[in-house]
Amino acid sequence: MALVRWQPNRSFGFGSEVDRLVDHFWRGTPAGSSADQVGTSQSWTPSVDVAEDDENFVVTAELPGVEAGDVKVTVEDDVLTIAGEKTRESESGEGEGRTHRIERSYGRFLRSFRLPAVDAEKISAAYSNGILTVSLPKAETAKPKQITVSVN
């Protein structure tokens, strides 16, 4: 006789619902969606770093699998917006096999950041190996200034 481990989540039938909620909390998977659904389009949120030095603010976004032509960077009313779409690659032999699980994120994305004082005319963006880097030069009023202390 073999011993079988009792798993209460299977016995009561709410395990998959709990798994979806935990996935939503820890990984950002939408709670109402199933990772097992094929062909569904949903939004995702790329990871972004924001850094600053004396001269610039730099926004770096991870956009793996996104073509450069599918990324749009705009600045309007002191808001930087990075938008685009990551499409699912078509599988070879479509219709011959089945996809059992989809964990990679696909769909439209949008990230917006309110900007401090920047020189909008000198903003630049570069895209390489799935990494978008937006350089936002600080306006003269936002740059740190050294104030000399006089001795009386």
N, C-alpha and C positions, 0 to 999 in steps of 0.2 A: 504494500500500500504506500502510495506517494503522498507526501505532505504538500499541500497547496497553501501558499500564503494568502490570507484573507485581505482583500483590498476594499475597504468600506465605500470608497467613491464609486466603484463599479457596482456594488450591491444596491446602492441607493439611487443610482442613475444621474448624479449631478456632477460627476468628475469632469466631463468635457467642458461644462459651463464654468466650473472653477478654474480649469486650465486656461480658458480664454481670458478670464478676468485677470489672472496672474500674468499671462503674456502681455496683456494691455498695460498693466502697471509697470512691469520690469522692462519690456522691450518696445513698447509703443504700438503693438499690434492692435488695431481697432477691436474693441470688445464685442461688437455686434457681428464681426466678420469671422469667417472660418479660414484658416490657412490651407484647408484642403480644397477650397473652391478654386476651380480652374477658370481662367478667362475673366475674372472680376477685375475691374479697374477701381483703384482707391488711391487716396493721396498718401504721401509719406513725407517725413521731415528729415532732410539731410542734416548731418552734424556740422556745426559751424563753430569756429574759434574767432574771437575778436581780440586783437592785440593793439598796443599803442606804444609808440616811442616819441621822442621829442618833436618829430616832423610829421608823422603819419598815424592814422588808424589803419589797421589791416584786417580785413575780414577774409577768412579762409574757409571754404565750404568743401566737404567731401561729396562728390557726385559720381560715384563709381557706376560705370556702364551708361552714362549719359553722354550723348554726342554734344560737341561744342555748339553746334547749330541749334540744339534744343534748349539752350540756356539763354535767358534774357535778364540783363542787369539794367535797372533804371533808377534814377534819382529824381524824385518829385516832391516838392514841399518839405524838404529836409528829411525825407524817408528813402533809405536804400532798400530796394526790393530785388530779390533774386528769385526768379521763377523759371519753370520749365517742366519737362515731362520725361520720365524714364519709361521706355516701352519694353515690353517683354519680347525677347528674341523668339522668332518662330523656330519650332523644333523640327529637325529633319524627320521625314517620314510621318508628318502630321496625319493623325487619323489611324495610324498603325499601332501606336502605343498609348499608354495612359500615364498621366502625371499623378503621382500619389500624394505629393506634398509640395507646397510652394512656401518657402520661408523668405526668399528675397523680396524686397519691396519694389513695387512698380506703381506708376501713375504720376499724377501731377504733383508738383511741390511748389511751395511759396514761403519765403522767409522775408520778413521786413524788419528793418532796424531804424529807429529814430536817430538822426545824425546830430552830433554836436556841430560846432562851427567848423566847416570844411570848405576848401576851395573847389567848388563843383566843376569848374572848368578844367582842373588838372586830375580828376579822378581817372584811374586806369584799371583795367581788368585783364587778367591772363588766365588761360586754361591749359593745363598740362597733366596727362596721366590721371584724369578724373578729379583733379584738384583745381578749384576756382579760387583765385587770389584777387581780391579787390583792394587797391591801395587808394586811400582817401587822405590827401594832404591836408593838414590842419590849416585853417585860416590864420592870418597873423594875430588876430585877437585871441585865438585859442592856444597859441604857443606859450610855453612857460617863459617868464621874464625874470632875469636876475636883477634884483634891486640892491643897489649899493647903499650900505649903511654908512652915514657920515659920522665922524667923531668930532665932537665940539671941544 
